[in-house]
Amino acid sequence: MKIGMDSKVYPSAKLCYRELISIGSRVIIDDFVFIAGKSGVFIGDFVHIGAHSLISGQGAVRLESFSGLSSGVRLFSSTEIFDGDNLTNPTIPSTYRKVKSGPIVICRHAVVCANSVIMPNVTIGKGAVI
């Protein structure tokens, strides 16, 4: 894991696939945050990730500088396709599942407010508030 200067990851935050995580300078990752991005998670400078937030999935996730996630935000860069033609959940072999994955980008100065859910293939534009 790459981490910049003056960044703080609180002790109860859980970061998986650390070799795929890049954290900029002056970042704060609160307690009870869970990050498990299998295609990489890039966190720019001056980013805050609020308590109980989740970043998960098989698509890349990018939080540009000066962006933020309020408490309880969930970024899912993968999701099951529930169309009745496939089996679902991670205990099922992948040949029987249909999963949609794609990148998530939170642009500079954008904020995702409490308990929002962002799905694959979404870009939140510069300065947007969700």
C-alpha positions in Angstrom: 0.0 0.0 0.0 1.2 3.4 -0.9 0.3 6.2 1.6 1.2 9.9 1.4 2.3 12.3 4.1 0.1 13.2 7.1 -2.6 10.7 6.2 -4.5 8.8 9.0 -6.1 5.4 8.7 -7.9 4.7 12.0 -7.2 1.4 13.6 -10.6 -0.2 13.1 -10.6 0.5 9.3 -10.2 -2.7 7.3 -8.2 -2.4 4.0 -7.9 -5.6 1.9 -5.8 -6.0 -1.2 -3.4 -3.4 0.2 -1.0 -3.8 -2.7 -3.8 -2.3 -4.9 -4.5 0.7 -2.7 -2.9 4.1 -3.2 -3.6 6.8 -0.6 -2.6 10.4 -1.1 -1.5 13.0 1.4 -3.7 14.4 4.2 -6.3 11.7 3.8 -8.5 10.6 6.7 -10.1 7.1 6.7 -12.3 6.8 9.7 -12.9 3.8 11.9 -15.1 1.0 10.5 -14.4 1.8 6.9 -14.1 -1.3 4.7 -12.1 -1.2 1.4 -11.7 -4.3 -0.8 -11.2 -3.2 -4.4 -9.9 -6.0 -6.5 -8.9 -3.7 -9.5 -7.3 -1.0 -7.4 -8.4 1.9 -5.3 -6.8 5.3 -5.8 -7.5 8.0 -3.2 -6.1 11.5 -4.0 -5.0 14.2 -1.6 -7.2 15.8 1.1 -9.9 13.1 0.9 -12.1 12.1 3.9 -13.9 8.7 4.0 -16.5 8.7 6.8 -17.1 6.0 9.3 -19.0 2.8 8.2 -18.3 3.5 4.5 -17.6 0.6 2.0 -15.6 0.4 -1.2 -16.0 -3.0 -2.7 -16.0 -4.8 -6.1 -14.0 -5.9 -9.1 -13.9 -2.5 -10.9 -11.4 0.2 -10.2 -12.3 3.0 -7.8 -10.9 6.5 -7.9 -11.5 9.3 -5.4 -9.9 12.4 -6.8 -8.3 15.1 -4.5 -10.6 17.2 -2.3 -13.5 14.7 -2.7 -15.3 13.0 0.2 -17.5 10.2 1.4 -19.8 10.9 4.3 -20.7 8.2 6.9 -22.2 5.0 5.6 -21.5 5.6 1.9 -21.3 2.4 -0.2 -19.3 2.2 -3.5 -20.0 -1.1 -5.3 -17.9 -1.4 -8.4 -19.5 -4.8 -9.0 -23.0 -6.1 -8.7 -24.9 -9.3 -9.5 -27.4 -9.3 -12.3 -30.7 -10.5 -10.9 -32.5 -11.6 -14.1 -33.6 -15.1 -13.0 -31.2 -16.8 -15.5 -28.2 -17.1 -13.1 -27.4 -18.1 -9.6 -26.3 -15.3 -7.3 -23.9 -14.8 -4.3 -20.2 -15.3 -3.9 -20.5 -19.0 -2.8 -21.6 -19.9 -6.4 -18.9 -20.8 -9.0 -18.4 -17.8 -11.4 -19.6 -19.9 -14.4 -23.1 -19.9 -13.0 -23.2 -16.2 -12.1 -23.5 -12.9 -14.0 -21.6 -10.0 -12.5 -21.5 -6.5 -13.9 -18.3 -4.6 -13.0 -17.0 -1.2 -13.9 -15.1 1.8 -12.6 -16.3 4.4 -10.1 -14.8 7.9 -10.2 -15.6 10.6 -7.7 -14.2 13.8 -9.3 -12.4 16.7 -7.5 -14.5 18.6 -4.9 -17.4 16.1 -5.2 -19.1 14.9 -2.0 -21.2 11.8 -1.6 -23.5 12.3 1.4 -24.5 9.9 4.1 -25.8 6.5 3.3 -25.7 7.0 -0.5 -25.1 4.0 -2.7 -23.0 4.2 -5.9 -23.0 1.4 -8.4 -20.6 0.3 -11.2 -19.8 2.5 -14.2 -20.6 5.8 -12.5 -18.7 9.1 -12.5 -19.6 11.8 -10.1 -18.6 15.1 -11.7 -16.4 17.9 -10.4 -18.1 19.7 -7.5 -21.2 17.5 -7.5 -23.1 16.7 -4.3 -25.0 13.4 -4.1 
